[in-house]
Amino acid sequence: MSHKNEMHMKYPEMESSTVELKSTFPKKDQIIKTIIGFCNRNGGKLIIGVEDNGNIIGVDDKTLQDWMEYLDKMIYEASAPPIIPLVYCQRIGTKTILIIEVSSGMNKPYYVKSEGLEKGTYIRLGRTSQRADADMIEELKWYSHGQSFDTMPVYHAKEDALDMQRFQSFLKVKRGKENIFVTKEQLFSYHLLAEEHAKKYPTVTGLLLFGFKPQSFFSEAFIICSHFKGVSGREAIATVDCTGTLFEQFETAMEFLESRLHRAFTIKRNKREEELEIPRVALREILLNAIVHRNYHIKAPIKIALYDNRLEVFSPGDFPGPLNSQNLLMGLTYIRNIAICKVFREAGYIEKLGSGFLTVFQSYEERLLEMPQVVEGDNFVKCILPRGVFRSPEKYLIGDAETQKIMQLLTTSQTITITDVMTILDLSRATAGRRIACLVKKNILKKVGSGKGSYYKKL
């Protein structure tokens, strides 16, 4: 291999929640914090000898030998519970890199022994390792014992905080029967009730899905939907707080967004069909994903912002389990809220596990739209859905509602006929002809052909 080719050699993986690249050896405490961050999440590799952009620069043999002699011992002695990393070298061309690799730990939370549990617990968030707060530490303890927050009892709530009629309605739909009676066994099987020391308490799932007043117990467990003018988010046109149960929040948010998005109309077999500029299936999946997989232990609402060119959905919490922004399209499934997810699935809101993001991207690809983006931030996930092509240039945004609907027809079809206009607006042929003639006169439409074979297109 020539020296010229080696100058351009790239490491095959990019930095992520499971990979960190360093051109030179970082300080010892930084190595320990990074390894602890990996162990507290999904494992990972600290790779030394590779620049942030992926260029392989390598590590000299003397430095490699010095570090390899005591790296594993240093990490073992500095961490609690003790971590035993896999330390090894990899030769790529004429360069050698050092890799420190660990798996997801079974005894979370891990922390820097000298700093203690409260201050020395680190967690991997996106591409950085950050100090975990008390809520994160508590969540790590639950994971370590195979528990999830949504199944935990809410000690300051009583059984009568659950609306049994709502749960009964859910069971009727699920089983397709009218005479359904709620039993304690059903409440426990769906993790709506938990028993501790011979006392029964509603769970997080019970209150969020079937509680009379969920926000009385989880004040930040709701959705803020805002429609902003322009693309910067400085001036709100409309805002709504979506409260109530998670089902009610979903319906309110969908209604708000559908009322604010533009529509296109097509004529198929003399029937009017309507389509949102953001594929409705993508809108639904992103919203369901935010509700079902958010971290309800974090005291913050889901935030949805609609701009002129995009929709942004902020969901509290990082990606659950091994998911990250790089492997979303692999169909992986990892459930943070097992009880909430089960009820949503049995209620018919979720069809196939692991298909949500696949469906979102496929719906955009089918419509030849700009692809969505998914970003993992510091304890939040942001999904960006570009708005479609239905927003017409300013010269076409004129006239009354009928004129607007005529122009919307031309966002999904290059041409229209008088028959199309008659069908979409329920007009007589004479009236439809006058509407189109007016647009031709204003140099907005152009007539092509004559007689029955004529049609119209935009200038």
C-alpha positions as CSV (number, residue, x, y, z in Angstrom):
1,M,0.0,0.0,0.0
2,S,1.4,3.4,-1.0
3,H,2.0,6.2,1.5
4,K,-0.5,8.3,-0.5
5,N,-3.3,5.8,0.0
6,E,-2.5,5.5,3.7
7,M,-2.9,9.3,4.2
8,H,-6.6,8.8,3.3
9,M,-7.3,5.7,5.3
10,K,-10.5,6.0,7.4
11,Y,-11.6,4.0,10.4
12,P,-14.9,2.2,9.4
13,E,-16.9,3.4,12.4
14,M,-18.0,7.0,13.3
15,E,-18.3,8.4,16.8
16,S,-21.6,7.5,18.4
17,S,-23.0,6.4,21.7
18,T,-20.9,3.2,21.5
19,V,-17.7,4.5,19.8
20,E,-15.3,7.3,20.8
21,L,-12.3,8.2,18.7
22,K,-9.2,9.9,20.1
23,S,-6.1,10.9,18.2
24,T,-3.9,10.6,21.3
25,F,-4.2,9.2,24.8
26,P,-6.6,11.2,26.9
27,K,-6.0,11.8,30.6
28,K,-6.4,8.8,32.8
29,D,-9.6,10.1,34.5
30,Q,-11.2,10.8,31.1
31,I,-10.5,7.2,30.0
32,I,-12.2,5.9,33.2
33,K,-15.2,8.1,32.9
34,T,-15.7,7.1,29.2
35,I,-15.4,3.4,30.0
36,I,-17.9,3.8,32.9
37,G,-20.2,5.7,30.6
38,F,-20.1,2.7,28.2
39,C,-20.8,0.1,30.9
40,N,-23.8,2.1,32.2
41,R,-25.3,2.0,28.8
42,N,-24.8,-0.5,26.0
43,G,-21.1,-1.0,26.0
44,G,-18.7,0.5,23.6
45,K,-15.1,1.1,22.3
46,L,-12.6,3.8,23.1
47,I,-10.3,3.9,20.1
48,I,-7.0,5.7,20.3
49,G,-5.0,6.6,17.3
50,V,-7.9,7.9,15.2
51,E,-8.9,11.5,14.6
52,D,-12.5,12.8,15.0
53,N,-13.0,12.7,11.3
54,G,-12.0,9.1,11.1
55,N,-8.4,9.6,9.8
56,I,-6.2,6.8,11.1
57,I,-2.9,8.3,12.5
58,G,-1.9,5.4,14.7
59,V,0.0,5.1,18.0
60,D,3.8,4.4,18.2
61,D,4.9,1.0,19.5
62,K,6.6,2.3,22.6
63,T,3.5,4.3,23.8
64,L,1.3,1.3,23.0
65,Q,3.4,-1.1,25.1
66,D,3.6,1.4,28.0
67,W,-0.2,1.8,28.2
68,M,-1.2,-1.8,27.6
69,E,0.9,-2.9,30.6
70,Y,-1.4,-1.2,33.1
71,L,-4.6,0.1,31.4
72,D,-6.8,-2.8,32.4
73,K,-5.5,-2.7,36.0
74,M,-5.9,1.1,36.2
75,I,-9.6,0.8,35.1
76,Y,-10.3,-2.2,37.3
77,E,-8.9,-0.4,40.4
78,A,-10.6,3.0,39.7
79,S,-14.1,1.7,39.0
80,A,-16.9,0.4,41.3
81,P,-18.2,-2.2,40.8
82,P,-14.8,-3.3,39.2
83,I,-14.7,-3.2,35.4
84,I,-12.4,-5.5,33.5
85,P,-12.0,-4.1,30.0
86,L,-10.8,-5.9,26.9
87,V,-7.6,-4.0,25.8
88,Y,-6.1,-4.9,22.4
89,C,-4.3,-3.5,19.3
90,Q,-5.5,-3.5,15.7
91,R,-3.1,-3.1,12.7
92,I,-4.6,-1.2,9.8
93,G,-2.1,-0.8,6.9
94,T,1.1,0.3,8.6
95,K,-0.7,2.0,11.5
96,T,-1.6,0.5,14.8
97,I,-4.5,1.7,17.0
98,L,-5.4,0.8,20.6
99,I,-8.9,-0.3,21.5
100,I,-10.4,-0.4,25.0
101,E,-13.7,-2.3,24.8
102,V,-16.4,-3.1,27.3
103,S,-19.8,-4.6,27.2
104,S,-23.0,-3.3,28.9
105,G,-22.5,-4.0,32.6
106,M,-24.8,-6.3,34.6
107,N,-24.2,-4.5,37.9
108,K,-25.3,-0.9,37.1
109,P,-24.7,1.8,38.2
110,Y,-20.9,1.9,37.7
111,Y,-19.0,4.9,39.1
112,V,-15.5,6.3,39.7
113,K,-14.6,4.9,43.1
114,S,-12.7,8.1,44.2
115,E,-15.8,10.3,43.4
116,G,-18.5,8.1,44.9
117,L,-21.8,7.0,43.6
118,E,-23.6,10.3,43.6
119,K,-20.9,12.3,41.9
120,G,-18.9,9.6,40.0
121,T,-21.6,7.9,38.0
122,Y,-21.2,8.6,34.3
123,I,-23.5,7.7,31.4
124,R,-23.0,7.8,27.6
125,L,-25.3,10.3,26.0
126,G,-24.9,10.6,22.2
127,R,-21.2,11.1,21.6
128,T,-20.2,12.3,25.1
129,S,-19.9,10.8,28.6
130,Q,-21.7,12.9,31.2
131,R,-22.2,12.8,34.9
132,A,-25.5,11.1,35.7
133,D,-28.0,12.9,37.9
134,A,-30.0,11.3,40.7
135,D,-32.9,10.3,38.3
136,M,-30.5,8.6,35.9
137,I,-28.8,6.7,38.8
138,E,-32.2,5.5,40.0
139,E,-33.1,4.4,36.5
140,L,-29.8,2.5,36.2
141,K,-30.6,0.6,39.4
142,W,-34.0,-0.4,38.0
143,Y,-32.4,-1.7,34.7
144,S,-29.9,-3.7,36.7
145,H,-32.8,-5.5,38.5
146,G,-34.7,-6.0,35.3
147,Q,-37.4,-3.4,36.1
148,S,-38.7,-0.4,34.2
149,F,-40.0,2.9,35.6
150,D,-43.5,2.5,34.1
151,T,-44.2,-0.6,36.3
152,M,-43.2,1.1,39.5
153,P,-45.8,1.8,42.2
154,V,-46.9,5.4,42.9
155,Y,-47.0,5.5,46.7
156,H,-48.9,8.7,47.1
157,A,-51.8,7.5,44.8
158,K,-54.8,5.3,45.8
159,E,-56.6,2.7,43.8
160,D,-59.5,5.0,43.1
161,A,-57.2,7.2,41.1
162,L,-57.7,4.7,38.3
163,D,-60.7,5.0,36.0
164,M,-62.1,1.5,35.8
165,Q,-64.5,2.4,33.0
166,R,-61.6,3.4,30.8
167,F,-59.8,0.1,31.4
168,Q,-63.1,-1.8,30.8
169,S,-63.5,0.0,27.5
170,F,-60.0,-1.0,26.5
171,L,-60.8,-4.7,27.4
172,K,-64.0,-4.6,25.4
173,V,-62.2,-3.4,22.2
174,K,-59.4,-5.9,22.7
175,R,-61.7,-8.9,23.2
176,G,-64.6,-7.8,21.1
177,K,-67.1,-8.4,23.8
178,E,-69.5,-6.2,25.7
179,N,-69.9,-8.1,29.0
180,I,-66.4,-7.6,30.4
181,F,-65.8,-7.2,34.1
182,V,-62.5,-5.8,35.5
183,T,-60.7,-8.1,37.9
184,K,-57.7,-7.4,40.2
185,E,-55.8,-10.1,38.3
186,Q,-56.2,-8.1,35.0
187,L,-55.0,-4.9,36.7
188,F,-51.9,-6.7,38.0
189,S,-51.3,-8.5,34.7
190,Y,-51.2,-5.2,32.8
191,H,-49.0,-3.6,35.5
192,L,-51.7,-1.1,36.4
193,L,-51.5,-2.0,40.0
194,A,-48.5,-3.1,42.1
195,E,-48.5,-4.6,45.6
196,E,-45.9,-3.9,48.2
197,H,-46.1,-4.9,51.9
198,A,-49.7,-6.1,51.5
199,K,-50.8,-2.7,50.1
200,K,-51.9,-2.0,46.6
201,Y,-50.8,1.1,44.6
202,P,-51.5,2.4,41.1
203,T,-48.4,2.2,38.9
204,V,-47.0,4.8,36.6
205,T,-48.6,3.0,33.6
206,G,-52.0,2.8,35.4
207,L,-52.1,6.5,36.1
208,L,-50.8,7.6,32.7
209,L,-53.1,5.3,30.6
210,F,-56.2,5.0,32.8
211,G,-55.9,7.6,35.5
212,F,-58.6,10.2,36.2
213,K,-56.0,13.0,36.4
214,P,-52.6,11.8,35.3
215,Q,-51.0,15.3,35.6
216,S,-51.9,15.4,39.3
217,F,-49.2,12.8,39.8
218,F,-46.9,13.6,36.8
219,S,-47.2,17.3,36.1
220,E,-44.8,17.2,33.2
221,A,-46.1,14.2,31.5
222,F,-47.9,16.0,28.7
223,I,-47.3,17.4,25.2
224,I,-46.8,21.0,24.1
225,C,-47.7,21.6,20.5
226,S,-46.7,24.9,18.9
227,H,-47.1,26.3,15.4
228,F,-44.4,29.0,14.8
229,K,-44.2,31.6,12.0
230,G,-41.3,31.2,9.7
231,V,-38.4,28.8,10.3
232,S,-36.8,30.1,13.6
233,G,-39.5,29.6,16.2
234,R,-39.6,33.2,17.6
235,E,-43.3,34.0,17.0
236,A,-46.0,31.4,18.0
237,I,-49.1,31.4,15.8
238,A,-50.9,28.8,18.0
239,T,-50.1,26.6,21.0
240,V,-52.0,23.8,22.7
241,D,-51.2,21.8,25.8
242,C,-52.1,18.1,25.2
243,T,-53.1,16.7,28.7
244,G,-55.1,13.8,30.1
245,T,-54.2,10.2,29.5
246,L,-51.5,9.2,26.9
247,F,-54.3,8.2,24.5
248,E,-56.0,11.6,24.9
249,Q,-52.7,13.3,24.4
250,F,-52.1,11.4,21.2
251,E,-55.5,12.3,19.8
252,T,-55.2,16.0,20.7
253,A,-51.7,16.3,19.2
254,M,-52.7,14.6,16.0
255,E,-55.8,16.8,15.6
256,F,-53.7,19.9,16.2
257,L,-51.0,19.0,13.7
258,E,-53.4,17.8,11.0
259,S,-55.4,21.0,11.2
260,R,-52.1,23.0,10.7
261,L,-50.5,21.0,7.9
262,H,-51.3,21.7,4.2
263,R,-53.2,19.2,2.2
264,A,-53.1,18.1,-1.4
265,F,-56.1,16.7,-3.3
266,T,-56.0,14.2,-6.1
267,I,-58.8,12.7,-8.2
268,K,-58.8,8.9,-8.6
269,R,-61.7,7.2,-10.3
270,N,-63.8,10.4,-9.8
271,K,-63.2,10.3,-6.1
272,R,-61.4,13.0,-4.1
273,E,-58.5,11.8,-2.1
274,E,-56.7,13.9,0.4
275,E,-53.0,13.8,1.5
276,L,-51.0,15.7,4.1
277,E,-47.8,17.3,3.1
278,I,-46.1,15.2,5.8
279,P,-47.2,11.6,5.2
280,R,-49.9,10.8,7.8
281,V,-48.3,7.5,8.6
282,A,-45.0,9.2,9.4
283,L,-46.7,11.8,11.6
284,R,-48.5,9.1,13.5
285,E,-45.5,6.8,14.0
286,I,-43.2,9.7,15.2
287,L,-45.8,10.9,17.7
288,L,-46.5,7.3,19.0
289,N,-42.8,6.7,19.3
290,A,-42.3,9.9,21.4
291,I,-45.2,8.9,23.7
292,V,-44.5,5.2,24.1
293,H,-40.7,5.3,24.4
294,R,-40.0,8.6,26.2
295,N,-38.5,8.6,29.7
296,Y,-41.3,9.4,32.1
297,H,-38.9,9.6,35.0
298,I,-37.6,12.9,33.5
299,K,-39.7,15.8,34.6
300,A,-40.2,17.5,31.2
301,P,-42.9,17.5,28.5
302,I,-42.7,16.3,25.0
303,K,-42.4,19.4,22.7
304,I,-43.6,19.5,19.2
305,A,-42.8,22.5,17.0
306,L,-44.2,23.1,13.5
307,Y,-42.3,25.5,11.3
308,D,-42.8,26.6,7.7
309,N,-40.3,24.0,6.5
310,R,-40.3,21.2,9.1
311,L,-41.9,19.5,12.1
312,E,-39.6,18.9,15.2
313,V,-40.5,16.5,18.0
314,F,-38.5,16.6,21.2
315,S,-38.8,13.5,23.4
316,P,-37.3,13.4,26.9
317,G,-34.7,10.8,27.4
318,D,-32.0,9.2,25.2
319,F,-32.5,6.1,23.0
320,P,-33.5,3.0,25.0
321,G,-31.2,0.0,24.9
322,P,-28.9,-0.5,21.9
323,L,-30.8,1.9,19.6
324,N,-29.0,5.0,18.3
325,S,-29.4,7.3,15.3
326,Q,-27.1,5.1,13.2
327,N,-29.0,1.8,13.5
328,L,-32.7,3.0,13.4
329,L,-33.3,1.4,10.0
330,M,-32.1,-2.1,11.1
331,G,-35.5,-2.9,12.6
332,L,-34.1,-3.3,16.1
333,T,-36.6,-3.3,19.0
334,Y,-35.9,-2.3,22.5
335,I,-38.7,-1.3,24.8
336,R,-38.2,1.2,27.6
337,N,-41.8,1.2,28.9
338,I,-42.9,-2.4,28.6
339,A,-46.3,-2.0,30.2
340,I,-47.2,1.2,28.3
341,C,-46.1,-0.4,25.0
342,K,-48.2,-3.6,25.6
343,V,-51.4,-1.6,26.1
344,F,-50.8,0.6,23.1
345,R,-50.1,-2.5,21.0
346,E,-53.2,-4.3,22.2
347,A,-55.3,-1.2,21.7
348,G,-54.3,-1.2,18.0
349,Y,-52.1,1.9,18.0
350,I,-48.9,-0.1,17.3
351,E,-48.9,-2.8,14.7
352,K,-45.4,-4.3,14.5
353,L,-42.6,-3.8,16.9
354,G,-39.4,-2.4,15.4
355,S,-41.2,-1.1,12.3
356,G,-41.9,2.5,13.4
357,F,-38.8,4.3,12.0
358,L,-38.7,2.0,9.0
359,T,-42.3,3.1,8.2
360,V,-41.4,6.8,8.6
361,F,-38.5,6.7,6.2
362,Q,-40.2,4.4,3.7
363,S,-43.2,6.8,3.5
364,Y,-40.9,9.7,2.8
365,E,-39.0,7.7,0.2
366,E,-42.2,6.7,-1.6
367,R,-43.3,10.3,-1.9
368,L,-39.8,11.4,-3.0
369,L,-39.6,13.9,-0.1
370,E,-36.5,15.1,1.7
371,M,-35.5,12.5,4.3
372,P,-36.3,12.9,8.0
373,Q,-33.5,13.3,10.6
374,V,-33.2,11.8,14.0
375,V,-30.8,13.4,16.5
376,E,-29.8,12.1,19.9
377,G,-29.0,15.0,22.2
378,D,-28.1,15.4,25.8
379,N,-30.9,13.3,27.4
380,F,-33.4,14.0,24.6
381,V,-34.2,12.6,21.1
382,K,-35.2,15.1,18.3
383,C,-37.0,13.9,15.2
384,I,-37.2,16.3,12.3
385,L,-39.8,15.7,9.6
386,P,-39.4,18.0,6.6
387,R,-42.7,19.4,5.3
388,G,-43.6,18.4,1.8
389,V,-44.0,20.2,-1.5
390,F,-47.6,21.3,-1.1
391,R,-46.7,24.8,0.0
392,S,-47.0,26.7,-3.3
393,P,-44.9,29.7,-4.4
394,E,-46.3,33.1,-3.5
395,K,-47.7,33.8,-7.0
396,Y,-50.1,30.8,-6.5
397,L,-51.3,31.8,-3.0
398,I,-54.0,34.0,-4.2
399,G,-57.8,34.2,-4.3
400,D,-60.5,32.5,-2.3
401,A,-60.6,28.9,-0.9
402,E,-61.9,27.5,-4.2
403,T,-58.8,29.0,-6.0
404,Q,-56.5,27.5,-3.4
405,K,-58.0,24.0,-3.9
406,I,-57.6,24.2,-7.6
407,M,-53.9,25.1,-7.1
408,Q,-53.4,22.3,-4.6
409,L,-54.5,19.9,-7.3
410,L,-51.4,20.9,-9.2
411,T,-49.1,19.9,-6.4
412,T,-49.6,16.2,-7.0
413,S,-50.4,16.4,-10.7
414,Q,-48.7,18.4,-13.5
415,T,-52.0,19.0,-15.3
416,I,-55.8,19.3,-14.4
417,T,-59.0,19.2,-16.4
418,I,-62.3,21.0,-16.0
419,T,-63.7,17.6,-14.9
420,D,-61.2,17.5,-12.0
421,V,-62.3,20.9,-10.8
422,M,-65.9,20.0,-11.1
423,T,-65.3,16.9,-8.9
424,I,-63.1,18.4,-6.3
425,L,-65.2,21.5,-5.8
426,D,-68.6,20.0,-6.6
427,L,-69.3,22.7,-9.3
428,S,-71.2,22.7,-12.5
429,R,-69.2,22.5,-15.7
430,A,-70.0,26.2,-16.5
431,T,-68.8,27.4,-13.1
432,A,-65.7,25.3,-13.1
433,G,-64.9,26.6,-16.5
434,R,-65.2,30.2,-15.3
435,R,-62.9,29.6,-12.3
436,I,-60.2,28.2,-14.6
437,A,-60.7,30.9,-17.2
438,C,-60.0,33.5,-14.5
439,L,-56.7,31.8,-13.6
440,V,-55.7,31.7,-17.3
441,K,-56.4,35.4,-17.6
442,K,-54.1,36.1,-14.6
443,N,-51.3,34.1,-16.3
444,I,-51.3,31.5,-13.6
445,L,-52.6,28.6,-15.7
446,K,-52.1,27.8,-19.3
447,K,-54.5,25.9,-21.5
448,V,-53.1,23.1,-23.6
449,G,-55.1,21.6,-26.6
450,S,-58.7,22.2,-27.4
451,G,-62.1,20.6,-27.1
452,K,-62.6,17.5,-24.9
453,G,-58.8,16.7,-24.9
454,S,-57.8,20.1,-23.4
455,Y,-56.1,20.4,-20.0
456,Y,-54.4,23.1,-17.9
457,K,-51.0,23.4,-16.3
458,K,-49.1,26.1,-14.3
459,L,-47.1,28.7,-16.1
